Amino acid sequence: MLRSALLVTIFLGATTSFAKTPSLWLSWTTPADRGCLSQETVLEEARRLRGGFEVAANAALADVSVTVKVVEPKPDSPRWVAEVDTVSSRSSGHRRLEADSCQHASEVLVVVLSLALDDPEEAVAGVMAVPPPVAIPEPAPPMSTVEFTAAPIATLHAGLWPRVQFAAGAALGVKWKRLRLELGATSAVPQPGVAGEFVELSTPVLGELGLCFIALEGRVELEGCLGFAAARLEGRRLLNNPTNQIGVAPWAAVWLGGNVRVRLWRIIWARLGGNVGGAVIAPRLLFNDSIVYQVPVVTGRLSLGFEVRF
């Protein structure tokens, strides 16, 4: 409203005033449901902009009568058109006004009404095609920032040991744009009696490093990952003997996988992931030169956890 008032005021300049409180009769015709101001709103805004005036019951009783008809844009012209006719005892005039919307035209016409009470001829003579409002560019999106994550996780590892192995641990990650680098470590529950009647197999620590590309961002995130995993595998005899150890061996694998993350509340996310790996080091656990357990080449893992982002 203020912007439109300023535009028209610049066009019109200073005006004179009636000695008495003027009266106005207004005929206001606009399309329905197209964002136009109502006649009541226009009169109220004009009174607030100019000051007091009376609304006459008909044109014959008014100091100034104004007829306004606003027409919708036509296919060959995208702008709204307002025809303004002003009549008073001193002068009369007509002007065609153009604007980018019915609301914008209505706002300018409020100023026209205010000025018409002082000088109808000057009011319509000064109204030309109104330029559209200056478009305010949207602020540029903020630069991508680094985001850190911390997550407790639980995993099921298949293929490393004869039975599915349960493990628990944590992961720390850093995200930049669509890339995420994550470092995790888990410790597995020992599996007794799986490679012999008195043998226990365990993975005290399994570490992983993964690089992920985030394909879908939002409340739900999807990412594909390439990673490397390494662990220290142990086999122990459960009999009471001085060493109580069958073998210790390193294990390493390269894996492909992915994760699905769902935001639960603000910085809290749930995560579900899985991967399939191929061992680059697939050792054998030995006891007295006999193979106790040959680690498979192909392994898989399913993980579930909750994540905090900061």
C-alpha positions in Angstrom: 0.0 0.0 0.0 2.7 2.5 0.9 4.7 1.6 -2.2 1.7 2.4 -4.4 0.9 5.6 -2.6 4.5 6.8 -3.0 4.4 6.1 -6.8 1.2 8.0 -7.4 2.2 10.9 -5.0 5.4 11.4 -7.0 3.3 11.6 -10.2 0.7 14.0 -8.8 2.6 16.5 -6.6 1.0 18.9 -4.2 -2.8 19.5 -4.2 -5.3 21.9 -2.8 -8.1 21.2 -0.3 -11.8 22.0 0.1 -12.7 24.5 2.7 -15.4 22.2 4.0 -15.4 18.5 4.5 -15.9 17.1 1.0 -18.3 14.3 0.1 -17.6 11.4 -2.3 -19.8 9.0 -4.2 -18.1 5.9 -5.5 -19.2 3.3 -8.0 -16.7 0.4 -7.6 -16.9 -2.6 -10.1 -14.3 -5.4 -9.9 -14.2 -9.1 -10.7 -15.1 -11.4 -7.8 -12.5 -13.6 -6.1 -9.5 -12.2 -7.9 -7.8 -10.4 -5.1 -9.4 -7.0 -5.6 -10.1 -4.8 -2.6 -13.8 -4.3 -1.7 -15.5 -0.9 -2.0 -15.7 -0.7 1.8 -12.0 -1.4 2.2 -11.1 1.2 -0.5 -13.1 3.9 1.2 -11.6 3.0 4.6 -8.1 3.1 3.3 -8.7 6.4 1.4 -10.1 8.0 4.6 -7.0 6.8 6.5 -4.7 8.2 3.9 -6.4 11.6 3.2 -8.4 12.3 6.3 -12.1 12.8 6.9 -14.7 12.9 4.1 -18.3 12.0 3.8 -19.8 9.3 1.6 -22.7 10.6 -0.4 -25.9 8.6 -1.0 -25.8 9.3 -4.7 -23.8 11.1 -7.3 -26.1 14.2 -7.3 -25.4 14.9 -3.6 -21.6 14.4 -3.9 -18.9 17.1 -4.3 -17.0 14.4 -6.3 -18.3 11.3 -8.0 -15.9 8.6 -9.1 -16.7 5.6 -11.3 -14.2 2.8 -11.3 -14.4 -0.4 -13.4 -11.5 -2.9 -13.2 -11.2 -5.4 -16.1 -9.3 -8.7 -16.0 -6.3 -9.2 -18.3 -7.0 -10.3 -21.9 -5.0 -13.0 -23.7 -3.0 -10.4 -25.7 -2.3 -8.2 -22.6 -1.3 -9.7 -19.2 -2.0 -6.5 -17.3 -5.2 -5.5 -15.4 -7.0 -2.4 -16.6 -9.0 0.1 -14.5 -11.2 2.8 -16.2 -11.6 5.8 -13.9 -14.1 8.6 -14.5 -14.2 11.6 -12.1 -16.9 14.3 -12.1 -17.2 17.4 -9.9 -18.7 20.8 -10.1 -15.4 22.2 -11.2 -14.1 19.6 -13.6 -14.2 16.1 -14.9 -11.8 13.6 -16.3 -11.1 10.1 -17.5 -8.0 7.9 -17.3 -7.1 4.4 -18.1 -4.9 2.8 -15.5 -2.9 -0.4 -15.9 -1.3 -2.6 -13.2 0.1 -6.1 -12.7 -2.7 -7.3 -10.5 -6.1 -6.3 -9.3 -4.9 -5.8 -5.8 -2.1 -3.5 -7.0 -4.6 -1.5 -9.1 -7.0 -1.2 -6.1 -4.2 0.1 -3.9 -3.3 2.8 -6.5 -7.0 3.7 -6.9 -7.1 4.4 -3.1 -4.7 7.2 -3.7 -6.6 8.4 -6.7 -9.8 8.7 -4.6 -7.9 10.7 -1.9 -6.6 13.2 -4.5 -9.8 13.4 -6.4 -11.5 15.0 -3.4 -9.1 17.9 -3.8 -8.8 18.2 -7.6 -10.5 15.6 -9.8 -8.9 16.7 -13.0 -5.4 16.5 -11.6 -6.1 13.1 -10.0 -7.1 11.4 -13.3 -4.6 13.4 -15.4 -1.7 12.2 -13.3 -2.5 8.5 -13.3 -0.7 6.6 -16.0 0.3 3.0 -16.4 1.6 1.9 -13.0 4.8 0.0 -13.1 4.8 -3.4 -11.4 6.3 -3.7 -8.0 10.0 -4.1 -7.9 10.7 -7.8 -7.5 12.7 -8.5 -4.3 15.1 -11.3 -5.0 15.0 -14.3 -2.7 18.0 -14.6 -0.4 20.6 -17.0 -1.7 20.6 -20.4 0.1 23.3 -20.6 2.7 26.6 -22.1 1.9 26.9 -25.8 2.6 28.2 -26.4 6.1 29.9 -29.3 7.6 27.6 -31.5 9.7 28.8 -34.0 12.3 27.0 -37.2 13.4 27.3 -39.6 16.4 25.4 -42.8 16.6 25.1 -45.9 18.8 24.6 -48.9 16.5 23.7 -52.6 16.7 24.7 -55.0 14.0 24.1 -58.5 12.7 27.1 -59.9 10.9 26.6 -63.0 8.7 29.4 -64.9 7.1 32.3 -63.9 9.3 31.6 -66.7 11.8 29.5 -69.9 11.3 26.6 -68.4 13.1 25.1 -64.9 12.7 27.1 -62.7 15.0 25.5 -59.9 17.1 27.6 -56.8 17.8 27.2 -53.3 19.3 29.2 -50.2 19.0 29.2 -46.6 17.7 29.9 -44.5 14.6 31.1 -41.0 14.1 30.6 -39.2 10.8 31.1 -35.9 9.0 28.9 -34.6 6.2 29.8 -32.0 3.5 27.3 -31.3 0.7 26.3 -34.8 -0.5 29.3 -36.7 0.8 29.5 -38.4 4.2 32.6 -40.0 5.7 32.0 -42.3 8.7 34.2 -44.2 11.1 32.6 -47.0 13.2 33.7 -49.6 15.6 31.8 -52.6 17.0 32.5 -55.4 19.4 30.9 -58.8 18.9 29.5 -61.3 21.4 31.7 -64.5 21.5 30.3 -67.6 19.9 31.2 -70.7 21.9 31.3 -74.2 20.4 30.9 -73.3 16.8 34.2 -74.5 15.4 34.6 -77.4 17.7 33.1 -78.7 20.8 35.4 -76.7 23.1 36.2 -73.7 20.9 35.0 -70.1 21.3 35.3 -67.6 18.4 35.2 -63.9 18.9 35.7 -60.5 17.3 36.8 -58.1 20.1 36.8 -55.1 17.8 35.7 -54.6 14.2 36.5 -51.2 12.7 35.0 -49.7 9.5 35.6 -46.6 7.3 33.0 -45.7 4.8 32.5 -43.0 2.2 28.9 -42.4 1.2 27.1 -40.4 -1.5 23.7 -39.0 -0.5 21.3 -39.6 -3.4 18.2 -38.3 -1.6 18.0 -35.5 1.0 15.2 -34.4 3.2 13.2 -35.9 6.0 14.3 -39.3 4.5 17.9 -39.7 3.3 19.2 -42.5 1.0 22.9 -43.0 0.4 25.2 -45.5 -1.3 28.5 -46.3 0.3 31.9 -47.9 -0.4 34.0 -48.9 2.6 36.8 -50.8 4.3 36.5 -53.1 7.4 39.2 -54.7 9.5 39.1 -56.8 12.6 41.2 -59.0 15.0 39.8 -62.5 15.0 40.4 -64.7 18.0 39.8 -68.4 18.7 40.1 -69.8 22.2 39.9 -73.3 23.7 37.5 -73.4 26.7 39.5 -76.1 28.5 41.6 -75.1 31.5 45.2 -75.0 30.1 48.1 -72.5 30.3 47.6 -70.8 27.0 43.9 -71.3 26.4 44.4 -69.9 22.9 44.1 -71.4 19.5 44.8 -68.5 17.2 44.7 -64.9 16.5 44.5 -63.5 13.0 43.8 -60.2 11.2 40.8 -59.9 8.8 40.0 -57.2 6.3 37.4 -56.7 3.6 36.1 -54.2 1.1 32.3 -53.7 1.0 29.5 -52.0 -0.8 26.3 -51.0 0.9 23.8 -48.3 1.7 21.9 -46.6 4.5 18.4 -45.2 5.0 18.0 -42.4 7.5 14.7 -41.0 8.8 14.5 -37.9 10.9 12.5 -38.5 14.0 12.8 -35.2 15.9 15.0 -32.2 15.1 18.5 -33.6 15.4 17.5 -37.3 16.1 17.5 -39.7 13.2 16.9 -43.4 12.9 19.2 -45.3 10.6 19.1 -48.7 8.8 21.9 -50.0 6.8 23.4 -53.0 5.1 26.4 -54.0 3.1 28.1 -57.0 1.4 31.8 -57.4 1.5 34.6 -59.4 0.0 37.5 -60.3 2.2 41.0 -59.3 1.1 42.4 -61.1 4.1 40.5 -64.3 4.9 42.7 -66.1 7.5 42.6 -69.5 9.0 42.7 -70.1 12.8 45.2 -72.9 13.6 45.8 -75.2 16.5 48.7 -77.6 16.4 49.0 -76.9 12.7 45.3 -78.0 12.2 42.7 -75.6 10.7 40.2 -74.8 13.4 38.2 -72.4 11.2 38.6 -71.0 7.7 37.1 -67.5 7.5 34.8 -67.1 4.4 35.6 -64.7 1.6 32.1 -63.1 1.4 30.3 -61.6 4.4 27.3 -59.4 4.9 26.1 -57.1 7.6 22.8 -55.5 8.7 22.9 -52.5 11.1 20.3 -50.5 13.1 20.9 -47.4 15.2 20.0 -43.9 16.2 21.9 -40.8 15.2 22.5 -37.4 16.7 23.5 -34.5 14.4 25.2 -31.3 15.4 
